[in-house]
Structure formats: structure tokens, C-alpha cells
Amino acid sequence: MQLRWASVEDARGVATVHVDAWRAAYPGLVPQEVLDGLSVETRTEGWTRWIGASLADDDHHRLLVAEEGDRVLGWASFGAGRDEGAEGLGELAGLYVHPDAWARSVGRALITRATEELAALGFDSAYLWVLRGNERAGRFYERQGWLDDGGRKTVDGLEELRRSRSLA
């Protein structure tokens, strides 16, 4: 497995990981009709635009992919905090691993590298959001030093819990 910066050619692999990870991790947490309505094709279009924007703008969030051969196993997006009151904080905006690669240290490699990159960008601390009830992700993040700091928000009717950590 290797980690590298994403290119536009990775959009379909990133989208496949995104859709398959949501369908595996979120039953019972996200309405089933939402999970059933996910489309790799639609996500590929969105990721193509997103990756293109990230390559054209130094202030845009960045995207790392983990790959094995020519297959994207997982990805992590990160950059400056986007939430109100998050000025000066880094944000791990997303981290997903294909269910076939769960428990193979792909997530640990991605979060370690993303954390290092956030520190290199000059952030002293960072945060992420995890869906309430996603105990597997919560345990994973806690093992990596990301602790619940009491922050909460609701997006599209789903409650998210904030975790943060020092990068120093």
C-alpha cells in the first residue's frame, strides 16, 4: 500500500470507497433510502470537480489516497477548519476506507499522514466530526488521540460529535 496525493483520475476510486463505506458503516444511523440512493456515478462527478479544485487552489482542502496496485483503498481530506469559530484550527474533513480493507491499517496510515500534514501546514490542533452512533469510528479516532471535546452539530437531521487533538 502507498499513500499519495489524489489526482482527478482517482475520482471514481474515491467515489467507490465513499459509497461502499457509507453503505457498510451507516445502516441504522442514516436513513436506508439515503444509503440506497447513493450513486458511484454521481459521486464520481462530484469528486472530479472537488479534486480539480483542490489541485488549482492552495487554500482548498487536500486529498490523500491509499492505494494498492491501481485500486484506491481509502482516502482522507483535510485542511483549514470550515466551521464557525474554527479559525486557526485544522480539520480532518473526511476519512473513509473501503470495507474490504477495514482492519488492514489503511485508516491508521491515512490519519497519521493527515495529522502530520496538518501540523506541517502550521496548525497546532485539529478537529473532526463523527456521526453519533458510529462506535467503530469513535473507537478508531480515540486510539489515534482524537478525543470527544463536547462539540455537537446537526446536519441534514443527523447529529455529529466533534473530536479534537493537539498536533504539537
C-alpha positions, 0 to 999 in steps of 0.5 A, a space after each residue: 500500500 502507498 499513500 499519495 496525493 489524489 489526482 482527478 483520475 482517482 475520482 471514481 476510486 474515491 467515489 467507490 470507497 465513499 459509497 461502499 463505506 457509507 453503505 457498510 458503516 451507516 445502516 441504522 444511523 442514516 436513513 436506508 433510502 439515503 444509503 440506497 440512493 447513493 450513486 458511484 456515478 454521481 459521486 464520481 462527478 462530484 469528486 472530479 470537480 472537488 479534486 480539480 479544485 483542490 489541485 488549482 487552489 492552495 487554500 482548498 482542502 487536500 486529498 490523500 489516497 491509499 492505494 494498492 496496485 491501481 485500486 484506491 483503498 481509502 482516502 482522507 481530506 483535510 485542511 483549514 477548519 470550515 466551521 464557525 469559530 474554527 479559525 486557526 484550527 485544522 480539520 480532518 474533513 473526511 476519512 473513509 476506507 473501503 470495507 474490504 480493507 477495514 482492519 488492514 491499517 489503511 485508516 491508521 496510515 491515512 490519519 497519521 499522514 493527515 495529522 502530520 500534514 496538518 501540523 506541517 501546514 502550521 496548525 497546532 490542533 485539529 478537529 473532526 466530526 463523527 456521526 453519533 452512533 458510529 462506535 467503530 469510528 469513535 473507537 478508531 479516532 480515540 486510539 489515534 488521540 482524537 478525543 470527544 471535546 463536547 462539540 455537537 452539530 446537526 446536519 441534514 437531521 443527523 447529529 455529529 460529535 466533534 473530536 479534537 487533538 493537539 498536533 504539537 
